[in-house]
Amino acid sequence: MQQLNWTDDMILRAETPATPLQIQMLLIYDPSTAPGGKVTFKGILEEIETRLHLADVFRRRLTGLPGGLHRPYWADDPNFDLEYHVRHIGLPQPGDWRQLCIQVARLHARQIDLRRPPWEITVIEGLNAVPGVPEGSFAMALKLHHCAVDGMASVHMIAAMHDLSADSPRPARPDDPWRPGPLPSTVDLLGRTAINAALQPLRVGKVLASSAPKAVRGLVGLPGKLVSGVVSSVAEGSVASFPPKTRFNQTVSPHRVFEARFHDLVDFKRIKATVPGSTINDVALAYVGGTLREYLDGHGELPDESLVAACPISLRDTGDESGKGNALFGRLQTLGTDIADPLERLAAIAEATAGSRSESDQSIRTQLVDLIGTVPTSLLGITAKAASALPFSGPTVANTTVTNVPGPTQPIFFGGARLVRAAGLGPLVAGLNLIHVVASYNGTLSISATADRDALPDPATYAECMEKAFQELLAGAGRAS
């Protein structure tokens, strides 16, 4: 059995009914490329069933000691039921984008049952009036608990579900059919816990000996802070103090809204080319900064100081395709909401992010995560859960979260149906009621917003602000070329 790592266990312990810590991918397909030009729900079940062996996250569930005395383990689910995990709904006519967004947001607000493998797929039919999507398309909302996978790991799971051509044969079934073992007994778990407790001082000593000196030396040049169990490295001078509080930094309600915009990646590359040294991610941050500036200014709520984003960074080694657990580190980044000119905003963001991409900084982050992992999660988890349950009163360390999930660079297919759109949804926590997911796929970049409905009651207005921010960046690039 595989035991949850420190980060995964903290995610699990910090969850509350109002703040389910799960991620979701909205995948929209054109069935015209499938055999016969259609994909049935029965066919979807069969397609997924033939691929379960390609990612063990599909059939593993959590098991542990009562009361959370130690980090739980992943084990085979002896009662795995595919039809429980894959559901089927249809949009009423006209089947437009706003209806889809509302339905996806409702799905995202519901907690995953952690007594089963922590994932769900909801097939959504009736997409007949979604701009840029062929009539008769369908969507799959793939929801995964964050304790099982991070954004990068979810990409590996999605890869297991898809083919590179419409006529690819289904994967060969394994020679030996899957036979789940029994869940471990309480006695077995107590034995494992006792062994781990005995070995913990040795592990802590090894981490302190190997990581602490380097991490402490690195912190001299890389200011760091530990906030709510997440380490946030701050580029020198980019975040001087706590950011201003906004409507997106309140107590989280159980209700969600979702919105996304899709853009040609070539346009983002044109914008990037106007500011030497900038990256696509820098452009996305400038885009989010412009959106928040436009939206808050329209409501008479734009602070004089720049807003700040929390930006998760993957610590996965190159080529790590395990698809298991989380390997994340957080960085704080100013968004330039106090800068009106879009290219000046991008230049300021690019300058601030340049210092956080070195290999030495990556090494320091990994060492810091190792150090934090020596702290008992049972203690911190109780604190995090209590903080989530109480009304949030600040101060906040960030105003929003911006996370980047790179996807396939070529078309992929499910059951012969071509994936035409992909967007992501992320979790909210107390004090951070808005998260942006930047996802790339086949020459298209999506930027989506998941928010508390109380904080963002007008997502369509926010979408207009997203479009305006993009057009301002594009126009600035046109003037600069």
Steps between C-alpha positions, in 0.01 A plus 500: 500500500611856430474752783393859434784747504500803728340736246222258403418434866480873576262549207281220630494633857434863403185423298158614627150458347512861377854464362531166319863478391459352154598586146295456185562495127227600257559306178279568195489254209382500139341155440498539120847339482385189690380183320150571369534864607376442854611387843254326732509493879542122485797553270651748744476249784662232283777739394587591857474139620766388252740767632469456875827309520692792347471716815461345843333816633181370334456208743677598821335650808615637833518292814637588840462489873192658663560854621777569251778389734739466209514567128259269314592255226384432147358151452301314235125558527347151533157645415603704197197590286570683175137604454511685832791713380365577151167686486287639217296821469372719217461874462152631413468701182665707373805337663713814509823601671334665800298185574814289479691732735219488758485122489876456526515740796229301680693179447816662629333612824409143604744302712643177366421188705836405650373153591547422130776578249500882502395581144180552301416555135173666402413470131303808389305473174304762306771757424322654203570873537854534637715746296792331325363151571320287238129449561426165662826491696524355848714577802662299775552666837786303659521573874788378715583554863814707542645250749526248215642714221629850432447687174798339328405151620146548367651552154652149522162358598335674205772360272403147613142566385581624150652400166701695244265416212129439452551143376752381759419154639415473865792408728565132542362361821757382755587131496384464860158646587490744791431333832477742794653398825305538826514829685761490779377420848528736793772277644700527175461878495605526864810297421591723205440811714726367775780426252467845341502667842817314591671601175383863506790634711745344253318656205487841667871481582586409141291787360645751745854388427466508122251782438503745788845658445446552127143622546599750768790630291270526199244698695754780541456575130151362458263651761249242614198484719289220639132592482216257582728205434605620153847635436499805276825620345486867414713662233718771657297819535190365326283466813592740779205444732155348521298580187180705515186311591227463235162334460695185406653477846199415717354190661416236238139392444407152367396641159715536187503676164717423199602687187769449234632658186693326220774669296743403226840425647663684210345825627654446843836441330461829310436682827795324667733608219441867577664472844846333485548236766129450567325164484154376407431466872598865549249598231233297678579680827475837323168383353368413848630829637323693224179305561499570874584867438209537258252308715578665834523846341155444348366433849684794653721264703845520336772545767790737440750222577556206267315177565704184557461148362602173663663292225549125561815358343543133418809336651464184292817377339511513123352178365307420819181345366391323816180701517505458879458757771609861522843651447429871537662815633336843522636836380346845551488731200374856456248537214560862406139605556635845585645534147258615229718427196479124418856467366648692793309261726644201311854642522469550877371144545775352279768680702357371827468138385844477337675436830281205597582268212859404576603143576640610836163645601333173392743307720432728798125454458535123499712514816248725673216263415706217649551705816131585534421131455660427837213684678209272608204561271251393766588814695501738206192338345288575806618862488428532125153348533414728790622804306286401200192462718534844664394826331800636312621838625843525336758618437545309176828394341354500146189619318463212257672181385639456147614153399633383164427151365664423162312243296552306175637697206314289243138383464390211721193279475266315733307213345574659163356839601744789464569717803432858389509696827664451841476719809568453870335572834682522830426495874424800719611553859408755765633839394562393138160497330630514142733272307612524138611190309711549188482190280651444156388248241574461128582864429227639725543661841208511741486727801222414740370646824344298783354715776269514797159607370466755781828663396430482125122514444547623141738255326383614155624851584831354614524317166457832320785640709714200403435565133576871535829428681603265220409748226699774676807276512453404136457862392811597697697229319369632169619853579840373615567292188 
